[in-house]
Amino acid sequence: MKEYELFLPLNYNDGSSIEPEQFMRIRERLLEQFGDFTFFPQANIGFWKSGLLTFRDNVVFYKIVTKDVRQARRFFRRFKEELKQELRQEEIFILEKDVTVL
């Protein structure tokens, strides 16, 4: 069983806010694909360095747990590319973790 964490920015790279409709569409896609997910709507701040510059993003998290790893990986590879285009991002961060449900 795997858990996927999807980190999504709240702003486009130009600093303008991503429209709430974008997040509604993302939630609908995740619910359609997996049947459930957990959304953490509070803004979190991520930092990263590139050369001498430090960047900052406000992000929200989606968590998905699934047994069908092959299907999830296929979905997230495609979805990541769609999200990069639609949210005008150079990268979208998605983590895959092993999990055990007690």
Secondary structure by P-SEA (a helix, b strand, c coil): cbbbbbbbbccccccccccaaaaaaaaaaaaaaccbbbbbccbbbbbbbcccbbbbbbbbbbbbbbcaaaaaaaaaaaaaaaaaaaacccbbbbbbbbbbcc
